[in-house]
Amino acid sequence: MKESLLDIVCCPLDKEELELDVDDREDGEVLSGTLTCSECGERYPIEDGIPNLLPPDMRDESPA
């Protein structure tokens, strides 16, 4: 995911801004990390460069 995406994405629960915590970055792209809502504190994982912005009750947390 490109960091510039933060300008257009928001928390799906309350539409507030998301804060980025990067675990792994390559060629300017975030490969893994977490997006955290500045208002409600809900966390959304970034895996293989793809942010999972599904609400918590709709996420498949089981390992693939």
Helices and strands as residue ranges (DSSP letters): G 3-7, E 18-26, E 29-37, E 43-47, E 50-51, G 56-58
